[in-house]
Every structure is written in structure tokens, then in C-alpha cells.
Amino acid sequence: MDKLFEISIKNFFFKRNDLFGENSKFLKFNISKNNTLSLGDNSSIIFGQLEYEENGKKKSTNALCVKLMPVIVNYKSCNVSCFMNEICFYVKMLSFFESVNVKSDLFAKFYDGGVEINEKGEHAIMITEDLIKAGFVNSGQQVFLDYVHLALMMRKLGEFHALSYKARKANPNMFFSLAMCFTSTIYSVISDFFSVTKKNINIVLQELRNDPKYSTKLKVIEKMSENASAYIMESVKRFWNKPNSVISHLYYSPANVLFQYKNDVPIDLKILDLTYCQLTSPGVDISFVLYFNADQRMRNEHWNDLIDEYYNGLSKSCSVNEIPTKEWINDEVNGFSHLYGIIFAVSYLPFVISKERDFVTNKKKWSEILSKCGVDPSDTNISASDKISSVIGLKQITDVFKDAIDRGFFQNYEQIQLCFH
């Protein structure tokens, strides 16, 4: 066992005698075979069970998930801030929710987290239950889920946002104080992809300029190509500390959700990777689902249905006087919040699709994804990154901008520009 990990897991054991008993003795941590992930930067996720002795009897914990990240190695990295955001959510925000009797089963059971200093240096650690052992699994796709999956995601997103409304009503000062502790990590991520984003937007512009229906409506898109990260930043920052702002996930994708299934139908889910959390408009997360997780057919057929699913989850969890109206939610999604989902889709969809071959183990699903992207599934010479990215640039991303223009999102150019001054 790695020395740093051994020290950290022992510290957890001795600190949490409420779980293990005061007279318990640490024995070992049994790491699950073939179930350790390296995250780079000397960081890792380790799965297994802690074995201990209490009153002469050997016992084991439920399956655990341990995340470790050396801080010194990564002190300049966005990864540390991301990790600390997640720890902040579990340690501070969830504890606050519980203190005001706002309960949720949307997340993994949390056991410990924080920054430790020992002879091996300074490092961040977080220990939760292993959700896969608890019966939750990945959907098998990172994008373009079917309606049943997306509807469940939207209902649970409503429940997630409801936590903020209920907690704020109980203690508004404490809610806003804790919410402002999250570091703005998402901007660094978008900045890293800026050149890709600009390239993808220019591909779209080239096609739309040749389309009479759209050629005169491209002013906002042209501005986006100059500084996409500023548009992302302002779409989030403009709603800090507003009456209807909520703790938003900001990357609520299938890759950050584990589903529980019954007869192959998703019936529940757990939300992962709260590393980008920010206080902002609920419309930001909704727009992300509609533009990053759904294809154009889904938007055409189920745009309003998916927003209704979101509101059902929200209203089910809160009283009417605690939440905004459905009309307000619709206006917010149709307002500036859509910029977030659009830019994220333009920045990341090509990258995610190019990696989907590794992510999807089902050949039939992979063929369906290729077909949706306009690629012949029988073409064995596909260069996953280059060819699929270019196809996405011409098909999926173009669909995103056409959809936004058709919905009138870019009509009031002057008002949008005021948001960035």
C-alpha cells in the first residue's frame, strides 16, 4: 500500500471513532482488484474496504471510494481548486443543509474530506461510499441520451436546485456565505479550450454564412468566436447573489451521473463530480442539459417536456412560495443562460464524441452515435478525433446554433452586449 494512502486511511479511522468505536483497532485496507484509477498529477481514486477489529471481532466497512491529491504537486493547477470545491460542497454545504433539516439522497454517502499535512507533505483527501458497489452504474454513453434518461436527469436536477431554495429560506445569510466559498474553476477549463472553441465556431460561421435563413443573424456568434470564455464567465457571474440563484453543478453530464436500473429502465441516480459548483442561475444547468446532453431531434420533440420534468422535480421538493414560477424558469432558459449551454457544447462536444469510442462498450450504441453524427459506422478508417470532430463541427454544433437562432435567443444583440460591460 502506498505510504501516503496508508497514512491517510489510518487518520480517517482514528478520527471517526463515531463510526468504528473508541476501542477499535485498525487492521488494513483491502484495495479492490483492478479498481484503482490514476488521475494524473500523482492523484488517484482507490476503491476498497477498511478492515478493523472491535471488541475482538473483525469487521469491515461498506465499499469505499477514496480520492487523493497531493497539493504541493498541483498548487498551480486548476485540479486542486476543483477538488477543494467538491470537498467544500460535502463538508460545508451538505452539513449546512442537514443543520437546517434539508435532506437529500442525490449524492454518495460522505465520510471524510479535507486537507492533511504529514511527513509525506500536504494533500487533499475525500472518502465516500463506492456507488458502483451500491448498485449505481454508468449509462454507457456520455452524450445523446434517450428521453427516459434525460427526463430523470432533469427531475433530479430540479431536486438538486430545490436544496438551495429550501436552505436559503431557512438561513439566507449562512447560505450565501457558504455558497461564495466555491472557487470559479469552470473559467480555467473553458480558457484551456479557447483555441478549439474559436475553431469550432468559425466552422459553424462558414456554413451559416452560406445559408440565407441564418446569414444575417450571426453577429452574436461572431462575437463569441473572439472571446468565448468571457461569454461563459458572464453567463454565470451575472447571477451571483440574486434572489433565485442556486448552487449549480455546471457540468451535469451523463459522465457525472450514475444510474440505478430496474429491468433496464433508469429509476434513480446519484450526482458526481461537484468540482465546478457555483452560485448562479438555475437556467445555466438546464441549458447545459438541453445543448450538451440532447441532440437536435430531442430538442425539437421534447424541449418543453424536459423543462417540465425539471420543474416537476423542483416543485415536488419545495412549497410553491419557496421557488420561482415555471414562467420565470422558461424566461431564464430563454434569456442569457442559454449562452452557457451553447458555448460548452461548441467547446466540448467534439472532444467528448471523439472519446466516446473508448467510453461506449456496446457496439450497437457506438454505431448509433456515429450515424447521428453523419458518419458511416462501417468505415473502419475513421480517425476518431479528427473526422468525428469535423463532422460534429458541421452537424451537431451547427444544429446547436441553428436551434438557438430559431428560438430567437440572439435577436436582441444590444441587450446581450450590455451584459458584458
C-alpha positions in Angstrom: 0.0 0.0 0.0 1.3 3.5 -0.9 2.6 5.2 2.2 0.6 8.4 1.7 -2.6 6.4 1.2 -1.9 4.3 4.3 -1.3 7.4 6.5 -4.5 9.0 5.2 -6.7 6.0 5.7 -5.4 5.5 9.2 -6.0 9.1 10.0 -9.6 8.7 8.8 -10.0 5.6 11.0 -8.7 7.2 14.2 -10.7 10.5 13.5 -14.0 8.7 13.0 -14.4 6.7 16.2 -18.1 7.5 16.0 -18.1 5.0 13.1 -15.7 2.4 14.3 -15.8 2.7 18.1 -13.3 4.1 20.6 -11.6 0.8 21.4 -11.4 -0.4 17.8 -8.1 -1.4 16.2 -7.2 -0.7 12.6 -6.2 -3.8 10.6 -5.9 -3.0 6.9 -7.5 -1.5 3.8 -8.4 -4.1 1.2 -8.0 -2.5 -2.2 -10.4 -3.9 -4.8 -8.6 -5.6 -7.6 -8.4 -3.7 -10.9 -10.3 -0.9 -9.4 -7.8 1.9 -8.9 -7.8 5.0 -11.2 -4.9 7.3 -11.8 -6.0 10.9 -12.4 -2.5 12.2 -13.4 -0.6 14.8 -11.3 0.1 11.9 -8.8 -3.6 11.9 -7.9 -5.7 8.7 -7.7 -9.1 7.2 -6.8 -8.9 4.0 -4.8 -11.7 1.6 -4.1 -11.9 -1.0 -1.3 -13.0 -1.8 2.2 -11.5 -0.9 5.6 -11.0 -3.9 7.9 -10.9 -3.3 11.7 -11.3 -5.1 15.0 -13.9 -4.1 17.6 -14.2 -5.9 20.9 -12.2 -8.9 19.5 -14.4 -9.2 16.4 -13.2 -8.5 12.9 -15.4 -6.1 10.9 -15.4 -4.4 7.5 -16.9 -1.2 6.3 -19.1 -0.9 3.3 -17.2 -0.4 0.0 -15.4 2.9 0.0 -14.1 5.3 -2.6 -11.0 7.3 -1.7 -9.8 10.3 -3.7 -6.2 11.6 -3.0 -4.5 14.6 -4.5 -1.1 15.9 -3.4 -1.5 19.7 -3.1 2.2 20.7 -3.5 2.5 19.0 -6.9 -0.6 20.7 -8.1 -0.6 24.0 -6.3 -0.7 25.9 -9.7 -3.2 23.5 -11.1 -7.0 24.0 -11.6 -7.3 20.4 -10.3 -6.6 21.4 -6.7 -9.3 24.1 -6.8 -11.7 21.7 -8.4 -11.1 19.1 -5.7 -11.4 21.6 -2.9 -14.7 22.8 -4.4 -16.0 19.2 -4.1 -14.8 18.9 -0.5 -16.3 22.2 0.3 -19.7 21.0 -1.0 -19.6 17.8 1.0 -18.0 19.2 4.2 -19.7 22.6 4.4 -22.7 22.8 2.2 -24.2 19.4 2.9 -23.6 19.8 6.6 -25.4 23.2 6.5 -28.3 21.6 4.6 -28.6 19.0 7.3 -28.4 21.6 10.0 -31.5 23.3 8.7 -33.2 19.9 8.1 -32.8 20.0 4.3 -32.0 16.4 3.4 -31.1 14.7 0.1 -30.1 11.3 -1.2 -28.8 12.7 -4.5 -25.1 12.2 -3.6 -22.8 9.4 -2.4 -22.7 8.9 1.3 -19.8 11.1 2.6 -17.4 10.0 5.3 -14.5 12.4 5.4 -12.7 15.1 3.5 -10.2 17.9 3.8 -6.5 18.8 3.5 -4.0 16.9 5.6 -0.3 17.6 6.4 2.0 14.8 7.4 5.6 13.6 6.7 4.5 12.9 3.1 3.5 16.5 2.5 0.2 18.3 2.1 -2.6 16.6 0.3 -6.4 16.7 -0.2 -8.5 13.6 0.6 -12.1 12.7 0.2 -13.8 9.4 1.3 -17.3 8.4 0.2 -19.2 5.2 -0.4 -18.5 3.3 -3.6 -21.7 3.9 -5.5 -21.0 1.1 -8.0 -21.0 -1.4 -5.2 -24.2 0.2 -4.0 -25.8 -0.7 -7.4 -25.3 2.5 -9.4 -23.7 2.3 -12.8 -22.8 4.5 -15.8 -25.3 4.8 -18.6 -22.7 3.7 -21.2 -22.9 7.0 -23.0 -21.5 10.5 -22.4 -23.9 12.3 -24.8 -27.2 12.0 -26.7 -29.1 10.0 -24.0 -32.7 8.9 -24.7 -35.7 10.7 -23.3 -36.2 8.4 -20.3 -32.6 9.1 -19.1 -32.8 12.8 -19.7 -36.2 13.2 -18.1 -34.8 11.5 -14.9 -31.7 13.8 -15.0 -34.0 16.8 -15.3 -36.2 15.8 -12.4 -33.2 15.2 -10.2 -31.7 18.5 -11.3 -34.8 20.1 -10.0 -34.4 18.3 -6.7 -30.8 19.4 -6.6 -31.7 23.1 -7.1 -34.5 22.8 -4.6 -31.9 22.2 -1.8 -30.7 25.8 -2.4 -34.2 27.3 -2.2 -35.1 25.5 1.0 -31.8 26.1 2.7 -31.8 29.8 1.8 -35.3 30.2 3.2 -34.1 28.7 6.5 -30.9 30.8 6.9 -30.2 33.1 3.9 -27.1 34.7 5.4 -25.4 31.4 6.1 -26.4 30.0 2.7 -24.9 32.9 0.7 -21.8 32.9 2.9 -21.1 29.3 2.2 -22.1 29.5 -1.5 -19.5 32.2 -2.0 -16.7 29.8 -0.8 -16.7 28.0 -4.1 -13.7 28.8 -6.4 -14.5 29.8 -10.0 -12.9 26.8 -11.7 -15.0 26.5 -14.8 -13.4 29.5 -16.4 -10.0 27.9 -16.4 -11.4 24.9 -18.2 -13.0 26.9 -20.9 -9.9 29.1 -21.3 -7.8 25.9 -21.9 -10.2 25.0 -24.8 -10.4 28.6 -26.2 -8.5 27.8 -29.4 -10.7 24.8 -30.1 -13.8 26.7 -29.3 -12.8 29.5 -31.7 -12.0 27.0 -34.4 -15.4 25.2 -34.0 -17.3 28.5 -34.0 -15.6 29.5 -37.2 -16.5 26.2 -38.8 -20.1 26.9 -38.0 -20.0 30.5 -39.2 -18.6 29.4 -42.5 -21.6 27.2 -43.1 -24.2 29.5 -41.8 -23.0 32.5 -43.9 -23.9 30.4 -46.9 -27.5 29.8 -45.6 -29.9 32.7 -46.4 -32.0 31.8 -43.4 -29.2 32.5 -41.0 -26.6 34.6 -42.8 -28.0 37.9 -41.4 -28.3 36.7 -37.8 -24.7 35.9 -36.9 -23.5 39.0 -35.0 -23.5 37.4 -31.5 -21.9 34.2 -32.8 -19.1 36.2 -34.4 -18.5 38.0 -31.1 -18.4 34.6 -29.3 -15.6 33.5 -31.5 -13.5 36.4 -30.3 -13.8 35.6 -26.6 -15.9 32.6 -25.7 -14.5 32.4 -22.2 -15.9 35.9 -21.4 -19.3 34.8 -22.5 -19.2 31.8 -20.3 -17.9 33.9 -17.3 -20.6 36.5 -17.7 -23.4 34.0 -18.2 -22.5 32.6 -14.7 -21.3 35.6 -12.9 -24.2 37.9 -13.7 -26.5 35.8 -11.4 -24.3 35.7 -8.3 -26.2 36.5 -5.1 -29.6 37.1 -6.9 -32.9 36.1 -5.3 -33.4 33.0 -7.4 -29.8 31.9 -7.7 -28.9 28.3 -6.7 -25.8 26.1 -6.3 -25.4 24.9 -9.8 -23.4 21.9 -11.0 -22.1 23.4 -14.2 -21.1 20.1 -15.8 -24.2 18.0 -15.3 -23.5 15.4 -18.0 -24.0 11.6 -18.2 -20.3 11.2 -17.3 -21.0 12.8 -14.0 -24.1 10.7 -13.1 -24.5 7.1 -12.1 -27.9 5.5 -12.7 -29.7 2.7 -10.9 -31.7 0.5 -13.2 -34.7 -1.9 -12.9 -35.5 -4.0 -15.9 -33.1 -1.9 -18.0 -35.1 1.3 -17.1 -33.3 4.1 -15.1 -35.2 4.6 -11.8 -32.8 6.7 -9.7 -29.4 8.4 -10.0 -26.6 9.9 -8.0 -24.8 13.1 -8.9 -21.0 13.0 -9.0 -18.1 15.5 -9.6 -19.2 18.6 -7.8 -15.9 20.3 -8.7 -17.3 23.2 -10.7 -20.1 24.2 -8.3 -21.1 27.9 -8.4 -23.9 30.1 -7.2 -25.7 31.2 -10.4 -28.9 30.9 -12.3 -30.7 27.5 -12.5 -31.1 28.2 -16.2 -27.3 27.5 -16.6 -27.6 23.8 -15.7 -30.8 23.4 -17.7 -29.3 24.9 -20.8 -26.3 22.5 -20.4 -28.6 19.5 -20.4 -30.5 20.8 -23.4 -27.5 21.6 -25.6 -24.8 19.2 -24.4 -26.7 16.1 -23.5 -29.5 16.2 -26.1 -29.3 16.0 -29.9 -31.4 18.2 -32.2 -34.2 15.7 -32.6 -34.6 15.6 -28.8 -34.7 19.4 -28.6 -37.3 19.5 -31.4 -39.5 16.9 -29.8 -39.0 17.4 -26.1 -37.6 20.9 -25.2 -40.7 21.9 -23.2 -41.2 18.4 -21.9 -37.7 18.3 -20.4 -38.2 21.8 -18.8 -41.5 20.5 -17.4 -39.6 17.5 -15.9 -37.2 19.8 -14.3 -40.0 21.9 -12.7 -41.8 18.7 -11.5 -38.6 17.8 -9.6 -38.3 21.3 -8.2 -41.9 21.8 -7.2 -42.1 18.2 -5.7 -39.3 19.1 -3.3 -40.4 22.6 -2.3 -43.5 24.6 -1.5 -44.7 27.0 -4.1 -43.7 30.1 -2.2 -40.1 28.8 -2.0 -39.4 28.6 -5.7 -39.7 30.7 -8.9 -42.6 30.2 -11.2 -42.4 28.0 -14.2 -42.7 31.1 -16.4 -39.7 32.6 -14.8 -37.7 29.4 -15.3 -38.7 29.4 -19.0 -37.7 33.1 -19.4 -34.3 32.4 -17.7 -33.5 29.5 -20.0 -34.6 31.6 -23.0 -32.6 34.5 -21.7 -28.8 34.8 -21.1 -28.5 31.3 -19.5 -28.6 29.6 -22.9 -25.2 31.1 -23.7 -23.6 28.7 -21.2 -25.0 25.5 -22.7 -24.3 26.6 -26.2 -20.7 27.5 -25.7 -20.0 24.4 -23.6 -21.5 22.3 -26.4 -19.3 24.0 -29.0 -16.2 23.6 -26.9 -16.6 20.1 -25.7 -18.9 18.1 -27.9 -16.2 17.3 -30.5 -13.8 16.2 -27.8 -16.4 14.1 -25.9 -17.6 12.4 -29.1 -14.1 11.6 -30.2 -13.6 9.8 -26.9 -17.0 8.1 -27.0 -15.5 5.1 -28.7 -13.5 4.3 -25.6 -16.4 5.1 -23.3 -19.1 3.0 -25.1 -18.6 -0.7 -24.8 -21.8 -1.6 -26.7 -21.0 -1.8 -30.5 -24.7 -1.1 -31.4 -24.7 2.1 -29.3 -21.5 3.2 -30.9 -22.9 2.6 -34.4 -26.0 4.7 -33.4 -23.8 7.6 -32.3 -21.8 7.5 -35.5 -25.0 7.5 -37.5 -26.3 10.5 -35.6 -23.1 12.3 -36.4 -23.4 11.5 -40.1 -20.6 9.0 -40.2 -20.8 5.6 -41.8 -20.4 3.1 -39.0 -18.9 0.6 -41.4 -16.0 3.0 -42.1 -13.0 1.3 -40.4 -10.7 4.1 -41.4 -12.3 6.7 -39.1 -9.8 8.8 -37.2 -11.9 9.2 -34.1 -10.6 12.7 -33.1 -10.2 14.4 -36.4 -13.0 13.0 -38.5 -15.7 12.9 -35.9 -14.7 16.3 -34.6 -15.1 17.8 -38.1 -18.4 16.1 -38.6 -19.6 17.4 -35.2 -18.5 20.8 -36.3 -20.6 20.6 -39.4 -23.6 18.8 -37.9 -24.1 18.8 -34.2 -22.6 22.2 -33.4 -24.3 23.8 -36.4 -27.6 22.3 -35.1 -26.9 24.0 -31.7 -26.5 27.4 -33.2 -29.4 27.0 -35.7 -31.6 25.9 -32.8 -30.6 29.0 -30.7 -31.3 31.3 -33.7 -34.6 29.7 -34.4 -35.7 30.1 -30.8 -34.8 33.8 -31.0 -32.1 33.7 -28.5 -29.8 36.1 -30.4 -32.4 38.6 -31.6 -31.7 41.3 -29.0 -28.0 41.7 -29.7 -27.7 45.1 -27.9 -29.2 43.7 -24.7 -26.8 40.7 -24.8 -23.9 43.1 -25.2 -24.9 45.1 -22.2 -24.4 42.0 -20.1 -20.7 42.1 -20.9 -19.9 45.7 -20.0 
